[in-house]
Amino acid sequence: MTLAKLLTFVPTFFVISLSPGLCMTLAMSLGISVGPRRAGWMMLGELAGLALVAVAAVLGAATILLQSPLFFQVFRWLGAAYLFYMGWQSWHAEPRAPGAGDTAGLRSRGALALQGFVTATANPKAWIFLVALLPPFIEPAQPLPAQLGALIAIILVIELTCLQIYAHGGRKLADLLFRRGRARLLNQVSGALMVGIGLWLALG
């Protein structure tokens, strides 16, 4: 990738990544319910899913998958059902002070990582966007693995930065609500956001 293309790609992807979407809303929700540090497990899953989508976009597999609407419908509905369940858990969990533990009760590291992976890979808009964005930044005369590795590294660093911004924003909101005696509302806000993500995914 040339320097000119790099200087174009970085700000373009940062602006798009920072804009509100499924993964950023999930990061905020988990920032509220479990805190930015534990939400890092969701972020690992989300980054793994995003890397998979990026590789598929460059290799052309995404184009084939996007021509199979039934595949995406089933995958989206399963992902939405999972998010509904996690939102229900969060809504009904006992309130705790921010940083005191996982307010959803039983969310393991693996469950959080799976939540991030499903959200990243079940969103057709992410596939369509990366199919449109990435190929123009690939130089045909240069080795593909090195270029793809560099692009994915940049994408993951930018995405992680934006996820952290949203998660810490959620934590600030949690601190504010807890200080005002609205601890129960913390879980309800987190659960409602998660259900909203599920609806967004199912109907998107």
N, C-alpha and C positions, 0 to 999 in steps of 0.2 A: 504494500500500500504506500502510495506517495505521501509526502508531508502535507500537501494541499488537501488530499482526500481525508487524511487523519484529522486535520484541523476543521474539516467540515463535519466529519462523522461524530466526533466527541460532543460538541455542543448540541448537535441535532438529537443524538440519543439521550443526552442528559435532560433536555427539555421534555422529550416524550416520556422518559422514565419517571420524571418528577411529577408529571400530571396525574391527577387522581384516576385510579383504575382498580381493578380487582385486587391485585397483589398489594398495592399501597394501602388500600382500605383494610385489607387483612392485617397488614403490619400495624396499622393504628389500633385495630381492634385488640390484637394481642399485646400491644404496648400498654393498653388499658388493663387487660385482664391478667397477664402474666409478667409484664415488664419487658423492656427491650432486651435484657440479657437472655432470658429464657426464649423469647421470640426469635432469637438467633437460630434456633433449631428449625423453625419454620423457614427462615431465610435460606438456610442451607438447602432445604428441599426445593424451595422456589428457584434458587440459582441453578441447581442441577436440572430442573425442568426447563428453565430458560436456555441453558446451554444445549440441551437436547433439541429444542425447537430451532435454535440458531444453526446447529449442524445440519438438521434436516432441511432447513430453508436453503442453505448454500448447496447441498448435494442434490436438491430437487425432489426429495421424498415428500416434502410438505405439499408440493403441487399435486401429487398423487392423492395424498390424504385429504386435501381440501375438496377433491372431486368425489369424496365418499361421505355425503352428508349424514347418512345413517350412523356411520362410525362416530362422528362428532356429536350427534344428538344423544346417543347412548352414553358416551363418555361424559358429556356435559351434565346429563341428568344424574348419573351416578355421583359425579363430583358435587353437584348441587345438593343431593340428598345427604351426602357426608357433611357438607357445610351447615345444612339445616340442623343436623343432629348435634354438631359442635356448638352451634348457636343456642340450641335448647339447653344443653348442659350449662353453658355459661350463664344464661338467664336465670336458671334455678339454683345456681351455686350459692353457698353461704358467702356473704361479703367478708373480705379481708382487707387489711391495710395494704396499699401498694408496696410491693417488694416482700410481702409476708409469705408468698407462695403462689401456687397455681390456683387461681380462683375457679377454674373449671373442674378442679378436683382430680381427674384421672388422666389428664393429657400427658402422656409420656413424651420423651424426646422424639421417639419414632413417629408417634401420632402427629406431632407438630410438623416434623419434616414431611410426612405424607401429605398433610394439609397444604403445605407450600407447593409441593410437587404437583399435586392435583390441580391446584388453582392456576399454576403457570402453564401446564400442558393442556388443560381442558378448555382453554379460551381460544376459540378460532381467530379472534382479532389479533392475538399475539402472533399466530402463524402467518396470517395475511400481511401484517406489518413487517415482519422480518423477511418474508419472501420478497416484499417490495423494496426493503431498505438495503439488505446486505449484498446481493449480487453486484450492484453497480460499484461497490467498493473493492471488489476482487479484481486484481490485475491478471488477465489470462496468461501473460508471459512469465509470471512468477509462480513459484511452487505454492500449490493450494494449502497444504497442511500448515505451513508457517503463517500464511495470511489469515487463515481461519482461526488458528490458535491466538494470534494477536487480537483479532476482532472480538473473539469470545472473552479474552482476558479484559479488554476494555469494557465490554458490555457488563460483565459481572462486577467489576469495580464500581461502575456508575450505578448499577442496579442496587448493589449492597448499600452504597452511600444514601440513595433515596429511600430505601427500606428503613434504614436507621433513622433518617429524619422523621419519617412518619411514626415509627415506633416510639421515639422519644417524645414526639408531639402527643401521642396517646398517653404516655406516662405523665406528662405535665397535666393533661386533662384529668387523669385519675387522681393525682395529688390534690388538684383544686377541688374536685368533687368530694374527696374524703375529708378535707379540712372543713368543708361546709356541711358535714354531717349527711352526705348523700351517698353513703357507701353502697347501699343496695342498688342505687342507680348505676354504679360502675358496671356491675354485672349485666344489667339490663341494656346499657348502651353497647357494651361489648357483644352481647348476644344478638341485639338488633342489627348491629353492623354485619355480623357474620351471616345472619339470615338474609340480609339485604344483598350480600355478596352471592349467596346461593341463588336468590331470585334473579340477580343480574346475569349470573352464569346460565341459568336455565332458560331465561327468556331472551338472552342476548343474541 
